[in-house]
Amino acid sequence: MSMGCTYQDQKAVEAWSNRTELTFRTTTIDLDTYLTSTEDPLLQLVEHHQDRKKLFPIKKQAAKFKQELNLPEIPPTENRTTTKYARRVKVKAKQQGQLQMHKVREEKPMHGQ
């Protein structure tokens, strides 16, 4: 008996993979935003350590992901906390990513056509 995957199974795995990748990207952007805008001295040390890393630093990855998502610069507001600002940036990144995924899906030809 064959254990092959059906077309629907492959589509489900692809959709899950896309959502997981988008979650990783938006979380990286969120973490970078939080580290760069916080006043906490311990987190500033973490940011300093990340700046010195050569392999997969958060700042470089976040910049790359922002560029891929065409994420506009979102200025911080005076009366909002760092956490709320980072969350707002993450929501905007997620919206951009979902919009791009939707465009790609719309452009793909349907199976069998």
Protein Blocks (a to p, Z undefined) as FASTA:
>chain_A
ZZbdcfklmmmmmmmmmmmmmmmmmmmmmmmmmmmmpcbfklmmmmmmmmmpmghpfklm
mmmmmmmnopacddddfkbcfklmmmmmmmmmmmmmmmmmmmmmmmpccehZZ
